[in-house]
């Protein structure tokens, strides 16, 4: 499996979690997933970023709260579960309320399955708030 297949698989998976507004930026390969509820849309839940320097899934675990460190906690869990260190794979500035999972880590089918379970659990937490 290569990163393009992982990107496509995650695109389908994220879209299947529930009603979702999917948006794409005009200049980069970055696709945002915002859950929709009867009362309206919620904060963005995930971004698939295929840009050269990113190439990762970004989970916005505490969107709208830039001072949150919940993403750091979930990042550590994801790294332990999937066997990677984000600091050694990516050099961009990260936010405390986001989780970054490089696509190359998910080329392994077992890691992709585990990541989907993590994503689903986080989605359930976000969706249950509304």
DSSP file (Angstrom, degrees, kcal/mol; ACC not computed):
  #  RESIDUE AA STRUCTURE BP1 BP2  ACC     N-H-->O    O-->H-N    N-H-->O    O-->H-N    TCO  KAPPA ALPHA  PHI   PSI    X-CA   Y-CA   Z-CA
    1    1 A X              0   0    0      0, 0.0     2,-0.2     0, 0.0   106,-0.0   0.000 360.0 360.0 360.0 140.5    0.0    0.0    0.0
    2    2 A X     >  -     0   0    0      1,-0.0     4,-2.1   104,-0.0     3,-0.3  -0.650 360.0 -97.5-113.7 176.1    1.3    3.5   -0.7
    3    3 A X  H  > S+     0   0    0      1,-0.2     4,-2.8     2,-0.2     5,-0.1   0.816 120.3  56.9 -63.7 -32.4    0.5    6.9    0.7
    4    4 A X  H  > S+     0   0    0      2,-0.2     4,-2.2     1,-0.2    -1,-0.2   0.894 108.2  47.1 -66.3 -39.0   -2.0    7.8   -2.1
    5    5 A X  H  > S+     0   0    0     -3,-0.3     4,-2.7     2,-0.2    -2,-0.2   0.899 112.2  50.5 -67.3 -40.4   -4.0    4.7   -1.3
    6    6 A X  H  X S+     0   0    0     -4,-2.1     4,-2.9     2,-0.2     5,-0.2   0.930 109.7  51.1 -60.6 -46.0   -3.9    5.6    2.4
    7    7 A X  H  X S+     0   0    0     -4,-2.8     4,-2.2     1,-0.2    -2,-0.2   0.930 113.1  45.1 -56.9 -48.3   -5.1    9.1    1.6
    8    8 A X  H  X S+     0   0    0     -4,-2.2     4,-2.1     2,-0.2    -1,-0.2   0.902 112.9  50.4 -63.6 -43.1   -8.0    7.7   -0.5
    9    9 A X  H  X S+     0   0    0     -4,-2.7     4,-2.5     1,-0.2    -2,-0.2   0.919 112.1  46.9 -62.8 -44.9   -8.9    5.2    2.1
   10   10 A X  H  X S+     0   0    0     -4,-2.9     4,-3.2     2,-0.2     5,-0.3   0.876 108.2  56.7 -65.8 -37.2   -8.9    7.8    4.9
   11   11 A X  H  X S+     0   0    0     -4,-2.2     4,-1.9    -5,-0.2    -2,-0.2   0.945 111.8  42.1 -57.0 -49.2  -11.0   10.1    2.7
   12   12 A X  H  X S+     0   0    0     -4,-2.1     4,-1.1     2,-0.2    -2,-0.2   0.911 115.6  50.1 -64.5 -43.2  -13.7    7.4    2.3
   13   13 A X  H >X S+     0   0    0     -4,-2.5     3,-0.7     1,-0.2     4,-0.5   0.938 110.8  47.4 -63.7 -48.3  -13.5    6.4    6.0
   14   14 A X  H >< S+     0   0    0     -4,-3.2     3,-1.1     1,-0.3     4,-0.3   0.893 111.2  52.3 -61.6 -39.8  -13.8   10.0    7.3
   15   15 A X  H 3< S+     0   0    0     -4,-1.9     3,-0.4    -5,-0.3    -1,-0.3   0.731 106.0  55.7 -67.6 -21.5  -16.7   10.7    5.0
   16   16 A X  H << S+     0   0    0     -4,-1.1    -1,-0.2    -3,-0.7    -2,-0.2   0.521  83.2  84.7 -89.1  -6.0  -18.5    7.5    6.3
   17   17 A X  S << S-     0   0    0     -3,-1.1     2,-0.3    -4,-0.5    -1,-0.2   0.789 109.7 -62.3 -68.4 -26.5  -18.4    8.5   10.0
   18   18 A X  S    S-     0   0    0     -3,-0.4    -1,-0.2    -4,-0.3     2,-0.1  -0.955  88.3 -21.9 165.3-176.5  -21.6   10.6    9.7
   19   19 A X  S    S+     0   0    0     -2,-0.3    17,-2.5    17,-0.2     2,-0.4  -0.357  72.7 179.9 -56.7 128.4  -23.0   13.6    7.9
   20   20 A X  E     -A   35   0A   0     15,-0.3     2,-0.6    -5,-0.2    15,-0.2  -0.995  33.6-141.4-141.8 133.6  -20.0   15.6    7.0
   21   21 A X  E     -A   34   0A   0     13,-3.5    13,-2.7    -2,-0.4     2,-0.5  -0.866  27.5-161.0 -89.7 122.7  -19.2   18.9    5.2
   22   22 A X  E     +A   33   0A   0     -2,-0.6     2,-0.4    11,-0.2    11,-0.2  -0.925  11.9 179.1-111.7 125.9  -16.1   18.2    3.1
   23   23 A X  E     -A   32   0A   0      9,-2.2     9,-3.2    -2,-0.5     2,-0.4  -0.944  13.4-158.3-129.1 148.3  -14.1   21.2    1.9
   24   24 A X  E     -A   31   0A   0     -2,-0.4     7,-0.2     7,-0.2     5,-0.1  -0.984  20.9-124.1-126.9 134.7  -10.9   21.5   -0.2
   25   25 A X        -     0   0    0      5,-1.9     5,-0.2    -2,-0.4     0, 0.0  -0.360  18.9-128.4 -71.9 157.2   -8.6   24.5   -0.2
   26   26 A X  S    S+     0   0    0      1,-0.2    -1,-0.1     3,-0.1     3,-0.0   0.757  98.9  37.3 -78.5 -25.5   -7.9   26.0   -3.6
   27   27 A X  S    S+     0   0    0      3,-0.1     2,-0.3     1,-0.0    -1,-0.2   0.691 115.9  33.4-105.7 -21.0   -4.1   26.1   -3.5
   28   28 A X  S    S-     0   0    0      2,-0.1     2,-1.7    23,-0.1    -3,-0.2  -0.841  85.0 -99.5-131.5 167.3   -3.0   22.9   -1.7
   29   29 A X  S    S+     0   0    0     -2,-0.3    21,-3.8    -5,-0.1    22,-0.5  -0.627  71.5 134.9 -86.8  79.6   -4.2   19.3   -1.4
   30   30 A X  E     - B   0  49A   0     -2,-1.7    -5,-1.9    -5,-0.2     2,-0.5  -0.985  34.1-169.2-133.7 119.9   -5.9   19.8    1.9
   31   31 A X  E     -AB  24  48A   0     17,-2.7    17,-2.8    -2,-0.4     2,-0.3  -0.948   7.4-155.0-117.7 123.0   -9.3   18.4    2.6
   32   32 A X  E     -AB  23  47A   0     -9,-3.2    -9,-2.2    -2,-0.5     2,-0.5  -0.747   1.2-155.6 -99.5 143.8  -11.3   19.4    5.7
   33   33 A X  E     +AB  22  46A   0     13,-2.9    12,-2.9    -2,-0.3    13,-1.6  -0.966  13.0 179.0-121.6 114.9  -14.0   17.3    7.4
   34   34 A X  E     -AB  21  44A   0    -13,-2.7   -13,-3.5    -2,-0.5    10,-0.2  -0.960  26.4-129.0-119.0 115.2  -16.6   19.1    9.4
   35   35 A X  E     -A   20   0A   0      8,-0.6     7,-2.5    -2,-0.5     2,-0.4  -0.289  20.6-145.3 -61.5 145.2  -19.4   17.1   11.1
   36   36 A X  E     - B   0  41A   0    -17,-2.5     2,-0.3     5,-0.2     5,-0.2  -0.921  16.0-175.1-113.9 138.9  -22.9   18.3   10.4
   37   37 A X  E >   - B   0  40A   0      3,-2.7     3,-1.9    -2,-0.4    90,-0.0  -0.812  43.4-100.2-123.5 167.9  -25.7   18.0   13.0
   38   38 A X  T 3  S+     0   0    0      1,-0.3     3,-0.1    -2,-0.3    -1,-0.1   0.863 125.0  51.3 -55.3 -37.5  -29.4   18.9   12.7
   39   39 A X  T 3  S-     0   0    0      1,-0.3    -1,-0.3    91,-0.2     2,-0.3   0.495 127.7 -83.0 -80.6  -3.8  -28.8   22.2   14.5
   40   40 A X  E <   -B   37   0A   0     -3,-1.9    -3,-2.7     0, 0.0    -1,-0.3  -0.827  66.5 -31.8 132.0-171.6  -25.9   23.0   12.1
   41   41 A X  E     -B   36   0A   0     -2,-0.3    -5,-0.2    -5,-0.2     2,-0.1  -0.459  48.6-146.6 -84.8 157.0  -22.3   22.3   11.6
   42   42 A X  E     -     0   0A   0     -7,-2.5     3,-0.1     1,-0.2    -1,-0.1  -0.377  41.3 -66.0-102.9-174.1  -19.7   21.7   14.3
   43   43 A X  E    S-     0   0A   0      1,-0.1    -8,-0.6    -2,-0.1    -1,-0.2  -0.380  70.6 -77.6 -71.5 156.3  -16.1   22.6   14.4
   44   44 A X  E     -B   34   0A   0    -10,-0.2   -10,-0.3     1,-0.1    19,-0.2  -0.287  43.8-170.5 -56.9 135.8  -13.7   20.9   11.9
   45   45 A X  E     +     0   0A   0    -12,-2.9    15,-2.9     1,-0.3     2,-0.3   0.817  60.0   3.0 -98.2 -39.8  -12.9   17.4   13.0
   46   46 A X  E     -BC  33  59A   0    -13,-1.6   -13,-2.9    13,-0.2     2,-0.4  -0.984  50.2-156.2-150.2 155.9  -10.1   16.3   10.7
   47   47 A X  E     -BC  32  58A   0     11,-2.4    11,-3.1    -2,-0.3     2,-0.7  -0.996   9.1-153.4-134.1 130.1   -7.9   17.5    7.8
   48   48 A X  E     -BC  31  57A   0    -17,-2.8   -17,-2.7    -2,-0.4     2,-0.6  -0.922  20.5-168.5 -97.7 116.2   -6.2   15.2    5.3
   49   49 A X  E     +BC  30  56A   0      7,-3.0     7,-1.8    -2,-0.7   -19,-0.2  -0.920  20.6 172.2-115.0 114.0   -3.2   17.2    4.1
   50   50 A X        +     0   0    0    -21,-3.8   -20,-0.2    -2,-0.6    -1,-0.1   0.335  35.8 130.7 -99.1   5.3   -1.3   15.9    1.1
   51   51 A X  S >> S-     0   0    0    -22,-0.5     3,-1.5     5,-0.1     4,-1.4  -0.287  71.4-110.6 -61.4 146.3    1.0   18.9    0.8
   52   52 A X  T 34 S+     0   0    0      1,-0.3    -1,-0.1     2,-0.2    -3,-0.0   0.828 115.1  43.0 -49.6 -44.6    4.7   17.9    0.4
   53   53 A X  T 34 S+     0   0    0      1,-0.1    -1,-0.3    37,-0.0    38,-0.3   0.639 125.8  32.0 -81.3 -13.3    5.8   19.1    3.9
   54   54 A X  T <4  +     0   0    0     -3,-1.5    49,-0.2    36,-0.1    -2,-0.2   0.842  61.1 164.0-105.5 -68.2    2.8   17.7    5.7
   55   55 A X     <  +     0   0    0     -4,-1.4    48,-2.7     1,-0.2    49,-0.4   0.928  48.8 109.4  43.1  60.5    1.4   14.5    4.2
   56   56 A X  E    S-CD  49 102A   0     -7,-1.8    -7,-3.0    46,-0.3     2,-0.5  -0.964  73.4-106.7-153.1 167.5   -0.6   13.6    7.2
   57   57 A X  E     -CD  48 101A   0     44,-2.7    44,-2.7    -2,-0.3     2,-0.5  -0.878  32.8-159.6 -95.2 131.7   -4.0   13.3    8.9
   58   58 A X  E     -CD  47 100A   0    -11,-3.1   -11,-2.4    -2,-0.5     2,-0.5  -0.969   1.1-159.8-115.9 120.5   -4.7   16.0   11.4
   59   59 A X  E     -CD  46  99A   0     40,-2.6    40,-2.4    -2,-0.5     2,-1.3  -0.883   9.2-150.6 -97.9 126.3   -7.3   15.4   14.0
   60   60 A X  E >   + D   0  98A   0    -15,-2.9     3,-0.9    -2,-0.5    38,-0.2  -0.721  25.1 171.6 -94.1  84.1   -8.7   18.6   15.6
   61   61 A X  T 3  S+     0   0    0     -2,-1.3    -1,-0.2    36,-0.7    37,-0.2   0.700  77.6  21.6 -76.6 -20.0   -9.5   17.0   18.9
   62   62 A X  T >  S-     0   0    0     35,-1.4     3,-1.7    -3,-0.1    -1,-0.3  -0.347  86.1-176.9-140.1  55.5  -10.4   20.2   20.7
   63   63 A X  T <   +     0   0    0     -3,-0.9   -20,-0.1     1,-0.3   -18,-0.0  -0.215  68.4  28.6 -58.7 142.5  -11.2   22.5   17.9
   64   64 A X  T 3  S+     0   0    0      1,-0.0     2,-0.4   -20,-0.0    -1,-0.3   0.398 102.6  88.0  86.6  -2.6  -12.1   26.0   18.8
   65   65 A X    X   +     0   0    0     -3,-1.7     3,-2.0     1,-0.1    -3,-0.0  -0.713  48.8 175.1-127.4  80.3   -9.9   25.9   21.9
   66   66 A X  T 3  S+     0   0    0     -2,-0.4    30,-0.3     1,-0.3    31,-0.2   0.663  78.6  58.2 -63.9 -15.8   -6.4   26.9   20.8
   67   67 A X  T 3  S+     0   0    0     -3,-0.1    -1,-0.3    29,-0.1     2,-0.0   0.494  81.9 114.0 -90.8  -3.3   -5.1   26.7   24.4
   68   68 A X    <   -     0   0    0     -3,-2.0    30,-0.1    -6,-0.2    -6,-0.1  -0.330  47.8-167.0 -67.9 147.6   -6.0   23.1   24.9
   69   69 A X    >>  +     0   0    0     28,-0.1     4,-1.4     2,-0.1     3,-0.6   0.182  61.3 106.5-115.0  12.5   -3.3   20.5   25.3
   70   70 A X  H 3> S+     0   0    0      1,-0.2     4,-2.3     2,-0.2     5,-0.2   0.860  74.8  59.4 -60.6 -35.1   -5.7   17.5   24.7
   71   71 A X  H 3> S+     0   0    0     25,-1.3     4,-2.7     1,-0.2    -1,-0.2   0.857 100.4  55.5 -61.5 -35.6   -4.1   17.0   21.3
   72   72 A X  H <> S+     0   0    0     24,-1.2     4,-2.0    -3,-0.6    -1,-0.2   0.906 108.4  48.3 -64.2 -41.5   -0.7   16.5   23.0
   73   73 A X  H  X S+     0   0    0     -4,-1.4     4,-1.7    23,-0.2    -2,-0.2   0.936 115.0  43.6 -63.6 -46.9   -2.1   13.7   25.1
   74   74 A X  H  X S+     0   0    0     -4,-2.3     4,-2.8     1,-0.2    -2,-0.2   0.854 109.1  59.1 -68.1 -34.2   -3.8   12.0   22.2
   75   75 A X  H  X S+     0   0    0     -4,-2.7     4,-2.6    -5,-0.2    -1,-0.2   0.924 105.3  49.2 -59.2 -44.7   -0.7   12.5   20.1
   76   76 A X  H  X S+     0   0    0     -4,-2.0     4,-2.2     2,-0.2    -1,-0.2   0.900 111.7  49.0 -61.9 -41.1    1.3   10.5   22.6
   77   77 A X  H  X S+     0   0    0     -4,-1.7     4,-2.6     2,-0.2    -2,-0.2   0.923 111.9  48.6 -63.7 -44.5   -1.3    7.7   22.5
   78   78 A X  H  X S+     0   0    0     -4,-2.8     4,-2.7     1,-0.2     5,-0.2   0.905 111.0  50.6 -63.0 -42.0   -1.2    7.6   18.7
   79   79 A X  H  X>S+     0   0    0     -4,-2.6     4,-1.6     2,-0.2     5,-1.4   0.905 113.0  45.4 -63.5 -42.1    2.6    7.5   18.6
   80   80 A X  H  <5S+     0   0    0     -4,-2.2    -2,-0.2     2,-0.2    -1,-0.2   0.910 116.0  46.6 -66.9 -41.7    2.6    4.6   21.1
   81   81 A X  H  <5S+     0   0    0     -4,-2.6    -2,-0.2     1,-0.2    -1,-0.2   0.885 123.6  32.0 -66.5 -40.6   -0.1    2.8   19.3
   82   82 A X  H  <5S-     0   0    0     -4,-2.7    -1,-0.2    -5,-0.2    -2,-0.2   0.483 106.1-120.2-102.8  -4.8    1.3    3.2   15.8
   83   83 A X  T  <5 +     0   0    0     -4,-1.6     2,-0.3     1,-0.2    -3,-0.2   0.949  66.8 114.0  70.1  52.8    5.1    3.2   16.7
   84   84 A X      < -     0   0    0     -5,-1.4     2,-0.5    -6,-0.1    -1,-0.2  -0.971  56.3-137.3-145.8 162.9    6.3    6.6   15.5
   85   85 A X    >>  -     0   0    0     -2,-0.3     3,-1.0     1,-0.1     4,-0.9  -0.978  11.1-156.0-121.1 114.5    7.8    9.9   16.8
   86   86 A X  H >> S+     0   0    0     -2,-0.5     4,-2.8     1,-0.3     3,-0.7   0.847  91.2  62.4 -60.6 -34.8    6.3   12.9   15.1
   87   87 A X  H 34 S+     0   0    0      1,-0.2    -1,-0.3     2,-0.2    -3,-0.0   0.826 105.3  46.1 -61.8 -31.6    9.3   15.0   16.0
   88   88 A X  H <4 S+     0   0    0     -3,-1.0    -1,-0.2     1,-0.1    -2,-0.2   0.659 119.5  40.1 -85.4 -15.4   11.6   12.8   13.9
   89   89 A X  H << S+     0   0    0     -4,-0.9     2,-0.4    -3,-0.7    -2,-0.2   0.744 119.2  33.4-102.9 -29.1    9.2   12.7   10.9
   90   90 A X     <  -     0   0    0     -4,-2.8    -1,-0.2    -5,-0.2   -36,-0.1  -0.983  48.2-171.5-134.9 142.0    7.9   16.3   10.7
   91   91 A X        +     0   0    0     -2,-0.4    -1,-0.1   -38,-0.3     3,-0.1   0.363  51.6 112.0-112.0   3.3    9.5   19.6   11.5
   92   92 A X  S    S-     0   0    0    -39,-0.2     2,-0.3     1,-0.1    -2,-0.1  -0.348  79.2 -90.5 -77.5 161.0    6.5   22.0   11.2
   93   93 A X        -     0   0    0     -2,-0.1     2,-0.3     1,-0.0    -1,-0.1  -0.523  45.4-152.8 -71.8 130.9    5.0   23.8   14.2
   94   94 A X        -     0   0    0     -2,-0.3     2,-0.3    -3,-0.1     5,-0.0  -0.719   6.5-129.3-106.2 156.9    2.3   21.7   15.8
   95   95 A X    >   -     0   0    0     -2,-0.3     3,-1.5     1,-0.1   -28,-0.1  -0.803  15.7-128.0-105.8 147.2   -0.7   22.9   17.8
   96   96 A X  T 3  S+     0   0    0    -30,-0.3   -25,-1.3    -2,-0.3   -24,-1.2   0.664 106.9  52.8 -68.8 -18.0   -1.7   21.6   21.2
   97   97 A X  T 3  S+     0   0    0    -26,-0.2   -35,-1.4   -27,-0.2   -36,-0.7   0.218 100.8  76.9-102.5  15.1   -5.3   20.8   20.3
   98   98 A X  E <   -D   60   0A   0     -3,-1.5     2,-0.4   -38,-0.2   -38,-0.2  -0.918  63.1-147.2-127.5 152.9   -4.4   18.7   17.2
   99   99 A X  E     -D   59   0A   0    -40,-2.4   -40,-2.6    -2,-0.3     2,-0.5  -0.968  14.3-156.0-117.8 132.1   -3.0   15.2   16.5
  100  100 A X  E     +D   58   0A   0     -2,-0.4     2,-0.5   -42,-0.2   -42,-0.2  -0.938  12.6 178.9-115.5 123.1   -0.7   14.6   13.6
  101  101 A X  E     -D   57   0A   0    -44,-2.7   -44,-2.7    -2,-0.5     5,-0.1  -0.940  25.8-134.7-124.3 107.9   -0.4   11.1   12.0
  102  102 A X  E >>  -D   56   0A   0     -2,-0.5     3,-1.0   -46,-0.2     4,-0.7  -0.307  13.1-130.1 -61.6 141.2    1.9   11.0    9.0
  103  103 A X  G >4 S+     0   0    0    -48,-2.7     3,-1.0     1,-0.2     4,-0.3   0.840 104.7  63.1 -62.4 -34.0    0.6    9.0    6.0
  104  104 A X  G >4 S+     0   0    0    -49,-0.4     3,-0.7     1,-0.3     4,-0.3   0.780  97.2  58.2 -65.3 -23.8    3.7    6.9    5.7
  105  105 A X  G X4 S+     0   0    0     -3,-1.0     3,-0.6     1,-0.2    -1,-0.3   0.799 103.7  53.6 -70.3 -28.0    3.0    5.5    9.1
  106  106 A X  G << S+     0   0    0     -3,-1.0     6,-0.3    -4,-0.7    -1,-0.2   0.403  78.2  92.4 -91.3   2.3   -0.4    4.2    7.9
  107  107 A X  G <  S+     0   0    0     -3,-0.7     2,-0.4    -4,-0.3    -1,-0.2   0.829  70.3  84.3 -62.7 -31.3    1.0    2.3    4.9
  108  108 A X  S <> S-     0   0    0     -3,-0.6     4,-2.3    -4,-0.3     3,-0.3  -0.633  82.8-140.4 -72.6 123.7    1.1   -0.7    7.2
  109  109 A X  H  > S+     0   0    0     -2,-0.4     4,-2.2     1,-0.2    -1,-0.1   0.834 100.6  53.5 -58.1 -36.4   -2.4   -2.2    7.1
  110  110 A X  H  > S+     0   0    0      2,-0.2     4,-2.3     1,-0.2    -1,-0.2   0.912 109.7  47.6 -65.9 -42.7   -2.4   -2.9   10.8
  111  111 A X  H  > S+     0   0    0     -3,-0.3     4,-2.8     2,-0.2    -2,-0.2   0.897 110.3  52.5 -64.3 -40.2   -1.5    0.7   11.7
  112  112 A X  H  X S+     0   0    0     -4,-2.3     4,-2.2    -6,-0.3    -2,-0.2   0.914 109.8  48.8 -62.5 -42.2   -4.2    1.9    9.3
  113  113 A X  H  X S+     0   0    0     -4,-2.2     4,-1.6     2,-0.2    -2,-0.2   0.930 113.4  46.5 -62.2 -46.1   -6.8   -0.3   11.1
  114  114 A X  H  X S+     0   0    0     -4,-2.3     4,-2.0     1,-0.2    -2,-0.2   0.889 111.4  52.0 -64.1 -39.6   -5.6    0.9   14.5
  115  115 A X  H  X S+     0   0    0     -4,-2.8     4,-2.8     1,-0.2    -1,-0.2   0.892 106.2  54.0 -64.5 -39.7   -5.7    4.6   13.4
  116  116 A X  H  X S+     0   0    0     -4,-2.2     4,-2.7     1,-0.2    -1,-0.2   0.883 107.3  51.1 -62.6 -37.7   -9.2    4.2   12.1
  117  117 A X  H  X S+     0   0    0     -4,-1.6     4,-2.3     2,-0.2    -1,-0.2   0.920 111.2  47.8 -65.0 -43.0  -10.3    2.9   15.5
  118  118 A X  H  X S+     0   0    0     -4,-2.0     4,-2.2     2,-0.2    -2,-0.2   0.927 113.0  48.7 -61.1 -46.2   -8.6    6.0   17.2
  119  119 A X  H  X S+     0   0    0     -4,-2.8     4,-2.6     1,-0.2    -2,-0.2   0.926 111.2  49.9 -60.0 -47.0  -10.3    8.3   14.7
  120  120 A X  H  X S+     0   0    0     -4,-2.7     4,-2.4     1,-0.2    -1,-0.2   0.909 110.2  50.0 -60.5 -44.0  -13.7    6.7   15.3
  121  121 A X  H  X S+     0   0    0     -4,-2.3     4,-1.8     1,-0.2    -1,-0.2   0.902 112.4  47.0 -62.6 -41.5  -13.4    7.0   19.0
  122  122 A X  H  X S+     0   0    0     -4,-2.2     4,-2.3     2,-0.2    -2,-0.2   0.884 110.6  52.8 -67.9 -37.9  -12.4   10.7   18.8
  123  123 A X  H  X S+     0   0    0     -4,-2.6     4,-3.3     1,-0.2     5,-0.3   0.924 107.1  52.1 -62.4 -44.0  -15.3   11.3   16.4
  124  124 A X  H  X S+     0   0    0     -4,-2.4     4,-2.0     1,-0.2    -1,-0.2   0.906 110.0  49.4 -59.6 -41.9  -17.8    9.7   18.8
  125  125 A X  H  X S+     0   0    0     -4,-1.8     4,-0.6     2,-0.2    -1,-0.2   0.921 114.8  43.9 -62.8 -44.3  -16.5   12.0   21.6
  126  126 A X  H >< S+     0   0    0     -4,-2.3     3,-1.1     1,-0.2     4,-0.4   0.936 114.9  48.0 -66.7 -46.8  -16.8   15.1   19.4
  127  127 A X  H >< S+     0   0    0     -4,-3.3     3,-1.1     1,-0.3    -1,-0.2   0.811 104.4  60.6 -66.2 -30.7  -20.2   14.1   18.1
  128  128 A X  H 3< S+     0   0    0     -4,-2.0    -1,-0.3    -5,-0.3    -2,-0.2   0.677  92.1  67.9 -73.2 -15.5  -21.6   13.3   21.5
  129  129 A X  T <<        0   0    0     -3,-1.1    -1,-0.2    -4,-0.6    -2,-0.2   0.704 360.0 360.0 -73.5 -18.6  -21.0   16.9   22.7
  130  130 A X    <         0   0    0     -3,-1.1    -1,-0.2    -4,-0.4    -2,-0.2   0.411 360.0 360.0-116.1 360.0  -23.7   18.2   20.3
